[in-house]
């Protein structure tokens, strides 16, 4: 797999991947980290998503490796992340995304 995203900032590289997540799909912090060649940096991707809320980044589409909304407390209001995903057609049990494997998007080169 060849990474085509070029940037000096790790956070900017995370944002570039997140901006490619299609409407109605989600990915994980780990999948973004792996794509960027830093597979052990899922937490850093999480920190990047936490800092992205004033940017044009669909951070609500990035969840943990089992589909839990672990980043929800970094949105305005603890239910906003879930509401944004529900607006895209996602269903939940608590904070667990249903059909996670079916709606999971893997970052790949276009």
PAZA-424533 format. One record per atom (N, C-alpha, C): residue number from 0; atom name; x, y, z. Coordinates in steps of 0.2 Angstrom, whole numbers, plus 2048, in hexadecimal, padded with zeros to 3 digits. Example, Ala and Ser with C-alpha at 12.3 -4.5 7.8 and 13.67 -1.06 7.14 Angstrom:
! PAZA-424533
+-----+-------+-----+-----+-----+
! num ! atomo !  xx !  yy !  zz !
+-----+-------+-----+-----+-----+
!   0 !     N ! 842 ! 7E4 ! 827 !
!   0 !    CA ! 83E ! 7EA ! 827 !
!   0 !     C ! 842 ! 7F0 ! 827 !
!   1 !     N ! 840 ! 7F5 ! 823 !
!   1 !    CA ! 844 ! 7FB ! 824 !
!   1 !     C ! 840 ! 800 ! 827 !
+-----+-------+-----+-----+-----+
***
This chain:
! PAZA-424533
+-----+-------+-----+-----+-----+
! num ! atomo !  xx !  yy !  zz !
+-----+-------+-----+-----+-----+
!   0 !     N ! 804 ! 7FA ! 800 !
!   0 !    CA ! 800 ! 800 ! 800 !
!   0 !     C ! 804 ! 806 ! 800 !
!   1 !     N ! 803 ! 80B ! 7FC !
!   1 !    CA ! 807 ! 811 ! 7FB !
!   1 !     C ! 803 ! 817 ! 7FD !
!   2 !     N ! 805 ! 81A ! 802 !
!   2 !    CA ! 802 ! 820 ! 805 !
!   2 !     C ! 803 ! 826 ! 800 !
!   3 !     N ! 7FE ! 829 ! 7FE !
!   3 !    CA ! 7FF ! 82F ! 7F9 !
!   3 !     C ! 7FE ! 836 ! 7FC !
!   4 !     N ! 7FC ! 836 ! 803 !
!   4 !    CA ! 7FB ! 83C ! 806 !
!   4 !     C ! 801 ! 83F ! 809 !
!   5 !     N ! 803 ! 845 ! 806 !
!   5 !    CA ! 809 ! 848 ! 808 !
!   5 !     C ! 808 ! 84E ! 80C !
!   6 !     N ! 80B ! 84F ! 812 !
!   6 !    CA ! 80A ! 855 ! 817 !
!   6 !     C ! 80F ! 854 ! 81C !
!   7 !     N ! 811 ! 85A ! 81F !
!   7 !    CA ! 816 ! 85A ! 824 !
!   7 !     C ! 813 ! 858 ! 82B !
!   8 !     N ! 80D ! 859 ! 82C !
!   8 !    CA ! 809 ! 858 ! 832 !
!   8 !     C ! 806 ! 851 ! 832 !
!   9 !     N ! 807 ! 84E ! 837 !
!   9 !    CA ! 803 ! 847 ! 838 !
!   9 !     C ! 7FC ! 849 ! 839 !
!  10 !     N ! 7FA ! 84E ! 83C !
!  10 !    CA ! 7F3 ! 84F ! 83D !
!  10 !     C ! 7F0 ! 851 ! 836 !
!  11 !     N ! 7F3 ! 855 ! 832 !
!  11 !    CA ! 7F1 ! 857 ! 82B !
!  11 !     C ! 7F0 ! 850 ! 827 !
!  12 !     N ! 7F4 ! 84C ! 828 !
!  12 !    CA ! 7F4 ! 845 ! 824 !
!  12 !     C ! 7EE ! 841 ! 826 !
!  13 !     N ! 7EC ! 842 ! 82D !
!  13 !    CA ! 7E6 ! 83E ! 830 !
!  13 !     C ! 7E0 ! 841 ! 82D !
!  14 !     N ! 7E0 ! 848 ! 82D !
!  14 !    CA ! 7DA ! 84C ! 82A !
!  14 !     C ! 7D9 ! 84A ! 823 !
!  15 !     N ! 7DE ! 84A ! 81F !
!  15 !    CA ! 7DE ! 848 ! 818 !
!  15 !     C ! 7DA ! 841 ! 817 !
!  16 !     N ! 7DC ! 83D ! 81B !
!  16 !    CA ! 7D9 ! 836 ! 81A !
!  16 !     C ! 7D2 ! 836 ! 81C !
!  17 !     N ! 7D0 ! 83A ! 822 !
!  17 !    CA ! 7C9 ! 83A ! 825 !
!  17 !     C ! 7C5 ! 83E ! 820 !
!  18 !     N ! 7C7 ! 842 ! 81C !
!  18 !    CA ! 7C3 ! 846 ! 817 !
!  18 !     C ! 7C1 ! 842 ! 811 !
!  19 !     N ! 7C4 ! 83C ! 811 !
!  19 !    CA ! 7C3 ! 837 ! 80B !
!  19 !     C ! 7BE ! 832 ! 80D !
!  20 !     N ! 7BC ! 832 ! 814 !
!  20 !    CA ! 7B7 ! 82D ! 816 !
!  20 !     C ! 7B0 ! 82E ! 813 !
!  21 !     N ! 7AD ! 82A ! 80F !
!  21 !    CA ! 7A7 ! 82B ! 80C !
!  21 !     C ! 7A1 ! 82C ! 811 !
!  22 !     N ! 79C ! 830 ! 80F !
!  22 !    CA ! 796 ! 831 ! 812 !
!  22 !     C ! 793 ! 82A ! 814 !
!  23 !     N ! 791 ! 829 ! 81A !
!  23 !    CA ! 78E ! 822 ! 81C !
!  23 !     C ! 793 ! 81D ! 81D !
!  24 !     N ! 799 ! 81E ! 81D !
!  24 !    CA ! 79F ! 819 ! 81F !
!  24 !     C ! 7A2 ! 81C ! 825 !
!  25 !     N ! 7A6 ! 818 ! 829 !
!  25 !    CA ! 7AA ! 819 ! 82E !
!  25 !     C ! 7B1 ! 816 ! 82D !
!  26 !     N ! 7B6 ! 818 ! 831 !
!  26 !    CA ! 7BC ! 815 ! 831 !
!  26 !     C ! 7BF ! 815 ! 838 !
!  27 !     N ! 7C4 ! 812 ! 83A !
!  27 !    CA ! 7C7 ! 812 ! 841 !
!  27 !     C ! 7CD ! 816 ! 841 !
!  28 !     N ! 7CF ! 818 ! 847 !
!  28 !    CA ! 7D5 ! 81C ! 848 !
!  28 !     C ! 7DB ! 817 ! 846 !
!  29 !     N ! 7DB ! 811 ! 847 !
!  29 !    CA ! 7E0 ! 80C ! 846 !
!  29 !     C ! 7E1 ! 80B ! 83E !
!  30 !     N ! 7DB ! 80B ! 83A !
!  30 !    CA ! 7DC ! 80B ! 833 !
!  30 !     C ! 7DF ! 811 ! 830 !
!  31 !     N ! 7DE ! 817 ! 833 !
!  31 !    CA ! 7E1 ! 81D ! 830 !
!  31 !     C ! 7E8 ! 81C ! 832 !
!  32 !     N ! 7EA ! 81A ! 838 !
!  32 !    CA ! 7F1 ! 81A ! 83A !
!  32 !     C ! 7F5 ! 815 ! 835 !
!  33 !     N ! 7F2 ! 80F ! 834 !
!  33 !    CA ! 7F5 ! 80A ! 830 !
!  33 !     C ! 7F6 ! 80D ! 829 !
!  34 !     N ! 7F1 ! 810 ! 826 !
!  34 !    CA ! 7F2 ! 813 ! 820 !
!  34 !     C ! 7F7 ! 818 ! 81F !
!  35 !     N ! 7F8 ! 81C ! 824 !
!  35 !    CA ! 7FE ! 821 ! 824 !
!  35 !     C ! 804 ! 81E ! 826 !
!  36 !     N ! 805 ! 817 ! 827 !
!  36 !    CA ! 80B ! 814 ! 828 !
!  36 !     C ! 80D ! 814 ! 82F !
!  37 !     N ! 809 ! 816 ! 834 !
!  37 !    CA ! 80A ! 817 ! 83B !
!  37 !     C ! 805 ! 813 ! 83F !
!  38 !     N ! 805 ! 80C ! 83E !
!  38 !    CA ! 800 ! 808 ! 840 !
!  38 !     C ! 7FF ! 808 ! 848 !
!  39 !     N ! 804 ! 80A ! 84B !
!  39 !    CA ! 804 ! 80A ! 853 !
!  39 !     C ! 802 ! 811 ! 855 !
!  40 !     N ! 7FF ! 815 ! 851 !
!  40 !    CA ! 7FD ! 81C ! 853 !
!  40 !     C ! 7F6 ! 81E ! 853 !
!  41 !     N ! 7F2 ! 819 ! 854 !
!  41 !    CA ! 7EB ! 81A ! 854 !
!  41 !     C ! 7E9 ! 81F ! 859 !
!  42 !     N ! 7EC ! 820 ! 85F !
!  42 !    CA ! 7EA ! 825 ! 864 !
!  42 !     C ! 7EC ! 82C ! 861 !
!  43 !     N ! 7F1 ! 82C ! 85D !
!  43 !    CA ! 7F3 ! 833 ! 85A !
!  43 !     C ! 7EE ! 835 ! 855 !
!  44 !     N ! 7EB ! 830 ! 851 !
!  44 !    CA ! 7E6 ! 832 ! 84D !
!  44 !     C ! 7E0 ! 834 ! 851 !
!  45 !     N ! 7DE ! 831 ! 856 !
!  45 !    CA ! 7D9 ! 833 ! 85B !
!  45 !     C ! 7DA ! 83B ! 85D !
!  46 !     N ! 7E0 ! 83C ! 85F !
!  46 !    CA ! 7E2 ! 843 ! 861 !
!  46 !     C ! 7E1 ! 848 ! 85B !
!  47 !     N ! 7E3 ! 846 ! 855 !
!  47 !    CA ! 7E2 ! 84A ! 84F !
!  47 !     C ! 7DA ! 84B ! 84E !
!  48 !     N ! 7D6 ! 846 ! 84F !
!  48 !    CA ! 7CF ! 847 ! 84E !
!  48 !     C ! 7CC ! 84C ! 853 !
!  49 !     N ! 7CF ! 84B ! 859 !
!  49 !    CA ! 7CC ! 84F ! 85E !
!  49 !     C ! 7CE ! 857 ! 85D !
!  50 !     N ! 7D3 ! 858 ! 859 !
!  50 !    CA ! 7D5 ! 85F ! 858 !
!  50 !     C ! 7D2 ! 861 ! 851 !
!  51 !     N ! 7CE ! 85D ! 84E !
!  51 !    CA ! 7CC ! 85F ! 847 !
!  51 !     C ! 7C5 ! 862 ! 847 !
!  52 !     N ! 7C2 ! 863 ! 84C !
!  52 !    CA ! 7BB ! 866 ! 84C !
!  52 !     C ! 7BA ! 86C ! 849 !
!  53 !     N ! 7BF ! 871 ! 849 !
!  53 !    CA ! 7BF ! 877 ! 846 !
!  53 !     C ! 7C1 ! 877 ! 83E !
!  54 !     N ! 7C2 ! 871 ! 83C !
!  54 !    CA ! 7C4 ! 870 ! 835 !
!  54 !     C ! 7BF ! 86C ! 831 !
!  55 !     N ! 7BF ! 86C ! 82B !
!  55 !    CA ! 7BB ! 868 ! 827 !
!  55 !     C ! 7BC ! 861 ! 826 !
!  56 !     N ! 7BC ! 85D ! 82C !
!  56 !    CA ! 7BE ! 856 ! 82D !
!  56 !     C ! 7B8 ! 853 ! 830 !
!  57 !     N ! 7B6 ! 84D ! 82C !
!  57 !    CA ! 7B0 ! 849 ! 82F !
!  57 !     C ! 7B2 ! 845 ! 835 !
!  58 !     N ! 7B5 ! 847 ! 83A !
!  58 !    CA ! 7B8 ! 843 ! 83F !
!  58 !     C ! 7B3 ! 83F ! 843 !
!  59 !     N ! 7AC ! 840 ! 842 !
!  59 !    CA ! 7A7 ! 83C ! 845 !
!  59 !     C ! 7A7 ! 835 ! 841 !
!  60 !     N ! 7AA ! 834 ! 83B !
!  60 !    CA ! 7AA ! 82E ! 838 !
!  60 !     C ! 7B0 ! 82A ! 83A !
!  61 !     N ! 7B4 ! 82C ! 83F !
!  61 !    CA ! 7BA ! 828 ! 841 !
!  61 !     C ! 7B8 ! 825 ! 848 !
!  62 !     N ! 7B8 ! 81F ! 849 !
!  62 !    CA ! 7B6 ! 81C ! 84F !
!  62 !     C ! 7BB ! 817 ! 851 !
!  63 !     N ! 7BA ! 813 ! 857 !
!  63 !    CA ! 7C0 ! 80F ! 859 !
!  63 !     C ! 7BF ! 808 ! 855 !
!  64 !     N ! 7C4 ! 804 ! 856 !
!  64 !    CA ! 7C4 ! 7FD ! 852 !
!  64 !     C ! 7BE ! 7F9 ! 853 !
!  65 !     N ! 7BA ! 7FA ! 857 !
!  65 !    CA ! 7B4 ! 7F5 ! 858 !
!  65 !     C ! 7AD ! 7F9 ! 857 !
!  66 !     N ! 7AE ! 800 ! 854 !
!  66 !    CA ! 7A8 ! 804 ! 853 !
!  66 !     C ! 7A5 ! 808 ! 859 !
!  67 !     N ! 7A9 ! 809 ! 85E !
!  67 !    CA ! 7A7 ! 80D ! 863 !
!  67 !     C ! 7A8 ! 814 ! 862 !
!  68 !     N ! 7A4 ! 818 ! 865 !
!  68 !    CA ! 7A5 ! 820 ! 864 !
!  68 !     C ! 7A9 ! 822 ! 86A !
!  69 !     N ! 7B0 ! 820 ! 86A !
!  69 !    CA ! 7B4 ! 822 ! 86F !
!  69 !     C ! 7B6 ! 82A ! 86F !
!  70 !     N ! 7B5 ! 82D ! 869 !
!  70 !    CA ! 7B7 ! 834 ! 868 !
!  70 !     C ! 7B1 ! 839 ! 86A !
!  71 !     N ! 7AB ! 836 ! 86C !
!  71 !    CA ! 7A5 ! 83A ! 86C !
!  71 !     C ! 7A6 ! 840 ! 871 !
!  72 !     N ! 7AA ! 840 ! 876 !
!  72 !    CA ! 7AB ! 845 ! 87B !
!  72 !     C ! 7AE ! 84B ! 878 !
!  73 !     N ! 7B1 ! 84B ! 872 !
!  73 !    CA ! 7B5 ! 850 ! 870 !
!  73 !     C ! 7B1 ! 854 ! 86B !
!  74 !     N ! 7AB ! 853 ! 86A !
!  74 !    CA ! 7A6 ! 856 ! 866 !
!  74 !     C ! 7A2 ! 85B ! 86A !
!  75 !     N ! 79F ! 860 ! 867 !
!  75 !    CA ! 79A ! 865 ! 86B !
!  75 !     C ! 794 ! 861 ! 86D !
!  76 !     N ! 794 ! 85F ! 873 !
!  76 !    CA ! 78E ! 85B ! 875 !
!  76 !     C ! 790 ! 853 ! 874 !
!  77 !     N ! 78F ! 84F ! 87A !
!  77 !    CA ! 791 ! 848 ! 879 !
!  77 !     C ! 78D ! 844 ! 874 !
!  78 !     N ! 788 ! 847 ! 872 !
!  78 !    CA ! 784 ! 843 ! 86D !
!  78 !     C ! 785 ! 845 ! 866 !
!  79 !     N ! 789 ! 84A ! 864 !
!  79 !    CA ! 789 ! 84D ! 85E !
!  79 !     C ! 78D ! 848 ! 859 !
!  80 !     N ! 792 ! 844 ! 85B !
!  80 !    CA ! 795 ! 83F ! 857 !
!  80 !     C ! 790 ! 83A ! 855 !
!  81 !     N ! 78C ! 837 ! 859 !
!  81 !    CA ! 787 ! 832 ! 858 !
!  81 !     C ! 782 ! 835 ! 853 !
!  82 !     N ! 77F ! 83B ! 855 !
!  82 !    CA ! 77A ! 83E ! 851 !
!  82 !     C ! 77C ! 83F ! 849 !
!  83 !     N ! 783 ! 841 ! 848 !
!  83 !    CA ! 785 ! 842 ! 842 !
!  83 !     C ! 785 ! 83B ! 83E !
!  84 !     N ! 787 ! 836 ! 841 !
!  84 !    CA ! 788 ! 82F ! 83E !
!  84 !     C ! 780 ! 82D ! 83D !
!  85 !     N ! 77C ! 82E ! 842 !
!  85 !    CA ! 775 ! 82C ! 841 !
!  85 !     C ! 772 ! 830 ! 83B !
!  86 !     N ! 774 ! 836 ! 83A !
!  86 !    CA ! 772 ! 83A ! 834 !
!  86 !     C ! 774 ! 837 ! 82D !
!  87 !     N ! 779 ! 833 ! 82E !
!  87 !    CA ! 77C ! 82F ! 828 !
!  87 !     C ! 779 ! 828 ! 827 !
!  88 !     N ! 775 ! 827 ! 82C !
!  88 !    CA ! 771 ! 820 ! 82B !
!  88 !     C ! 774 ! 81B ! 830 !
!  89 !     N ! 778 ! 81C ! 834 !
!  89 !    CA ! 77B ! 817 ! 839 !
!  89 !     C ! 776 ! 816 ! 83E !
!  90 !     N ! 777 ! 810 ! 841 !
!  90 !    CA ! 773 ! 80E ! 847 !
!  90 !     C ! 777 ! 80B ! 84C !
!  91 !     N ! 775 ! 80C ! 852 !
!  91 !    CA ! 779 ! 80B ! 858 !
!  91 !     C ! 775 ! 807 ! 85E !
!  92 !     N ! 779 ! 803 ! 862 !
!  92 !    CA ! 777 ! 801 ! 868 !
!  92 !     C ! 77C ! 804 ! 86D !
!  93 !     N ! 779 ! 809 ! 871 !
!  93 !    CA ! 77D ! 80D ! 875 !
!  93 !     C ! 782 ! 811 ! 871 !
!  94 !     N ! 788 ! 811 ! 872 !
!  94 !    CA ! 78D ! 814 ! 86E !
!  94 !     C ! 791 ! 80F ! 869 !
!  95 !     N ! 78E ! 809 ! 868 !
!  95 !    CA ! 791 ! 804 ! 864 !
!  95 !     C ! 78D ! 805 ! 85D !
!  96 !     N ! 791 ! 806 ! 858 !
!  96 !    CA ! 78F ! 806 ! 851 !
!  96 !     C ! 78D ! 7FF ! 84E !
!  97 !     N ! 787 ! 7FE ! 84C !
!  97 !    CA ! 784 ! 7F8 ! 849 !
!  97 !     C ! 787 ! 7F7 ! 842 !
!  98 !     N ! 788 ! 7F1 ! 840 !
!  98 !    CA ! 78A ! 7F0 ! 839 !
!  98 !     C ! 791 ! 7F3 ! 838 !
!  99 !     N ! 795 ! 7F3 ! 83D !
!  99 !    CA ! 79B ! 7F7 ! 83C !
!  99 !     C ! 79F ! 7F4 ! 836 !
! 100 !     N ! 7A0 ! 7ED ! 835 !
! 100 !    CA ! 7A4 ! 7EA ! 830 !
! 100 !     C ! 7A1 ! 7EC ! 829 !
! 101 !     N ! 79B ! 7ED ! 829 !
! 101 !    CA ! 797 ! 7EF ! 822 !
! 101 !     C ! 798 ! 7F6 ! 820 !
! 102 !     N ! 799 ! 7FB ! 825 !
! 102 !    CA ! 79A ! 802 ! 824 !
! 102 !     C ! 7A1 ! 804 ! 824 !
! 103 !     N ! 7A6 ! 7FF ! 826 !
! 103 !    CA ! 7AD ! 801 ! 827 !
! 103 !     C ! 7B0 ! 803 ! 820 !
! 104 !     N ! 7B4 ! 808 ! 820 !
! 104 !    CA ! 7B7 ! 80B ! 81A !
! 104 !     C ! 7BF ! 80A ! 81C !
! 105 !     N ! 7C2 ! 807 ! 817 !
! 105 !    CA ! 7CA ! 806 ! 818 !
! 105 !     C ! 7CD ! 80B ! 814 !
! 106 !     N ! 7D1 ! 80F ! 817 !
! 106 !    CA ! 7D5 ! 814 ! 812 !
! 106 !     C ! 7D9 ! 810 ! 80D !
! 107 !     N ! 7D9 ! 812 ! 807 !
! 107 !    CA ! 7DD ! 80F ! 802 !
! 107 !     C ! 7DF ! 815 ! 7FD !
! 108 !     N ! 7E4 ! 813 ! 7F9 !
! 108 !    CA ! 7E5 ! 818 ! 7F4 !
! 108 !     C ! 7E0 ! 818 ! 7EE !
! 109 !     N ! 7DE ! 81D ! 7EC !
! 109 !    CA ! 7D9 ! 81E ! 7E6 !
! 109 !     C ! 7DC ! 81B ! 7E0 !
+-----+-------+-----+-----+-----+
***
